[in-house]
Every structure is written in C-alpha cells, then in structure tokens.
Amino acid sequence: MAFYTSEVMTGAPESFKSDTQKLIYESLEKSGIPYTRIESDPGVSMDDCLNIDKAFGIETVKTILLTNRQKNKFWLYVTHARKPFITKEFGASLQIPRVSFADEELMMQILGTPHGAATPFGLLRPEAAEVTFVMDKDVEARDKIVITDGDACGFIAIANSDLFKLIGRSPLLIENPAEIVPPAE
C-alpha cells in the first residue's frame, strides 16, 4: 500500500487534532512566519520519512524528548532523521549523566504530543519552559527543516531562523558523530 502525502499547502488546517497543534498554527499565523505543510499517513519510520522528504524536497529531522533518571530535567533533541541516536554520546557531549527517552505520559504533559509527534514547536507550551533545546550542528546549518505539527500525520517545513524566533530560543549545538544510515532499498 502506498504511503499517502498531500500536496504541499500553506495556512493552518481547517480543524486541529490537539490544543498543542492549535497553539502551533495560531502562533505561526500571529507571527506572520512563512511555512508550508503537508498531511500524510503517520510518519514514524525512516521509510515513512523518505516519503515526506520527497513531498517537500527537504529532509525531515528526528525530534526526541529525553529525561534524566529522576524525571525532573528534560532535553528536546533535534537530529538528522537517519543518524542513530546513542544516549551515551548525547550525554557525553553535554556533560550530563545518563538520559533516557521520556515516556508518552511525560511527552503529553510537557510537549502536548504523543510518541512519533515530538516537535520543537512543543517548546511554545508553558509546560516546556524548563526543557533544554538541543540540536545537531548539521541540522542547525540547514536553511529549512521539516518537523511535525504536533501530530504524526502533519509536517511543517520552516526556516530554522523562523523556528528559533517563534519559540523564543536558540538551541545548544552538539555534533552527532554517527554515520547517516542509508535508506532501505
């Protein structure tokens, strides 16, 4: 079965799937920041993201919410979609102890998104005020990135500079030394 992607669109969807998604589009509209978007089947695997990449002509990124063992510190990490994530290397690059993936309950509380839909736009939420924003240097160097709109079936292409302006913060930059995993054939 073919993976569905809509045509590239501008403007907010007619209805919203969550309060976070509504906040994202209202913030984009209010700020006048340009963006394009698509709707798709859930984009959760690397192969799914290849279809989304083709629709935009821009590579998607992977966004991960991480936490410490006590679950009282959080990092939102944006990295290349096809680079493996190694927690030990991430922690070493920021000189922090061991981290793990935040569970879905924490993601909903902090970002207002389920697994598969983590997005830097979640940093617009007051609940995410203390989350540390981290990004790979190679992702920050891109003119535009593709991220979810708070739902695994919605993706937005936006200039990095506009994203940083909208969420009111710039990321801590790190270098992910992992090699890019080629797409499955």
VENWOJO-V852967 format. One record per residue. RES is the residue in one small letter. SS is DSSP state (alpha for helix, beta for strand, coil for the rest). OMEGA is omega in whole degrees, -180 to 180 (NA if undefined). Layout:
# VENWOJO-V852967
res->RES ss->SS omega->OMEGA
res->RES ss->SS omega->OMEGA
This chain:
# VENWOJO-V852967
res->m ss->coil omega->-178
res->a ss->coil omega->177
res->f ss->coil omega->-177
res->y ss->coil omega->166
res->t ss->beta omega->178
res->s ss->coil omega->169
res->e ss->coil omega->176
res->v ss->coil omega->-177
res->m ss->beta omega->170
res->t ss->coil omega->179
res->g ss->coil omega->-177
res->a ss->coil omega->174
res->p ss->coil omega->-179
res->e ss->coil omega->178
res->s ss->coil omega->-177
res->f ss->coil omega->-179
res->k ss->coil omega->-180
res->s ss->coil omega->175
res->d ss->alpha omega->179
res->t ss->alpha omega->179
res->q ss->alpha omega->177
res->k ss->alpha omega->178
res->l ss->alpha omega->-180
res->i ss->alpha omega->-177
res->y ss->alpha omega->177
res->e ss->alpha omega->179
res->s ss->alpha omega->178
res->l ss->alpha omega->-179
res->e ss->alpha omega->-178
res->k ss->alpha omega->-178
res->s ss->alpha omega->-178
res->g ss->coil omega->-180
res->i ss->coil omega->179
res->p ss->coil omega->178
res->y ss->coil omega->170
res->t ss->beta omega->-178
res->r ss->beta omega->171
res->i ss->beta omega->169
res->e ss->beta omega->-175
res->s ss->beta omega->165
res->d ss->coil omega->-180
res->p ss->coil omega->-179
res->g ss->coil omega->-176
res->v ss->coil omega->180
res->s ss->coil omega->177
res->m ss->alpha omega->179
res->d ss->alpha omega->176
res->d ss->alpha omega->-178
res->c ss->alpha omega->177
res->l ss->alpha omega->178
res->n ss->alpha omega->179
res->i ss->alpha omega->175
res->d ss->alpha omega->-179
res->k ss->alpha omega->-178
res->a ss->alpha omega->-179
res->f ss->alpha omega->-171
res->g ss->coil omega->-180
res->i ss->coil omega->179
res->e ss->coil omega->175
res->t ss->beta omega->175
res->v ss->beta omega->178
res->k ss->beta omega->179
res->t ss->beta omega->-173
res->i ss->beta omega->172
res->l ss->beta omega->-178
res->l ss->beta omega->179
res->t ss->beta omega->174
res->n ss->coil omega->-177
res->r ss->coil omega->-179
res->q ss->coil omega->-179
res->k ss->coil omega->177
res->n ss->coil omega->173
res->k ss->coil omega->-175
res->f ss->beta omega->177
res->w ss->beta omega->174
res->l ss->beta omega->-172
res->y ss->beta omega->177
res->v ss->beta omega->-176
res->t ss->beta omega->178
res->h ss->beta omega->-176
res->a ss->coil omega->-176
res->r ss->coil omega->172
res->k ss->beta omega->177
res->p ss->coil omega->176
res->f ss->coil omega->-180
res->i ss->coil omega->-174
res->t ss->alpha omega->-179
res->k ss->alpha omega->180
res->e ss->alpha omega->178
res->f ss->alpha omega->-180
res->g ss->alpha omega->-180
res->a ss->alpha omega->-178
res->s ss->alpha omega->179
res->l ss->alpha omega->-178
res->q ss->coil omega->177
res->i ss->coil omega->178
res->p ss->coil omega->-177
res->r ss->coil omega->175
res->v ss->coil omega->175
res->s ss->beta omega->179
res->f ss->beta omega->175
res->a ss->coil omega->179
res->d ss->coil omega->-175
res->e ss->alpha omega->179
res->e ss->alpha omega->178
res->l ss->alpha omega->178
res->m ss->alpha omega->179
res->m ss->alpha omega->-180
res->q ss->alpha omega->-172
res->i ss->alpha omega->-176
res->l ss->coil omega->-176
res->g ss->coil omega->-179
res->t ss->coil omega->174
res->p ss->coil omega->174
res->h ss->coil omega->-179
res->g ss->coil omega->-178
res->a ss->coil omega->178
res->a ss->coil omega->-176
res->t ss->coil omega->174
res->p ss->alpha omega->177
res->f ss->alpha omega->177
res->g ss->alpha omega->178
res->l ss->alpha omega->173
res->l ss->alpha omega->-176
res->r ss->coil omega->177
res->p ss->alpha omega->-179
res->e ss->alpha omega->-178
res->a ss->alpha omega->-175
res->a ss->coil omega->-177
res->e ss->coil omega->180
res->v ss->coil omega->176
res->t ss->beta omega->-179
res->f ss->beta omega->-177
res->v ss->beta omega->-179
res->m ss->beta omega->173
res->d ss->beta omega->179
res->k ss->alpha omega->-178
res->d ss->alpha omega->177
res->v ss->alpha omega->179
res->e ss->alpha omega->-178
res->a ss->coil omega->179
res->r ss->coil omega->175
res->d ss->coil omega->-178
res->k ss->beta omega->172
res->i ss->beta omega->176
res->v ss->beta omega->-179
res->i ss->beta omega->179
res->t ss->beta omega->175
res->d ss->coil omega->-179
res->g ss->coil omega->179
res->d ss->coil omega->-178
res->a ss->coil omega->179
res->c ss->coil omega->-179
res->g ss->beta omega->-177
res->f ss->beta omega->-179
res->i ss->beta omega->170
res->a ss->beta omega->-175
res->i ss->beta omega->175
res->a ss->beta omega->178
res->n ss->alpha omega->-178
res->s ss->alpha omega->178
res->d ss->alpha omega->177
res->l ss->alpha omega->-178
res->f ss->alpha omega->179
res->k ss->alpha omega->-178
res->l ss->alpha omega->-176
res->i ss->alpha omega->175
res->g ss->coil omega->177
res->r ss->coil omega->173
res->s ss->coil omega->-177
res->p ss->coil omega->163
res->l ss->beta omega->-177
res->l ss->beta omega->176
res->i ss->beta omega->179
res->e ss->coil omega->177
res->n ss->coil omega->-175
res->p ss->coil omega->-177
res->a ss->coil omega->177
res->e ss->coil omega->177
res->i ss->beta omega->178
res->v ss->coil omega->-180
res->p ss->coil omega->179
res->p ss->coil omega->176
res->a ss->coil omega->-180
res->e ss->coil omega->NA
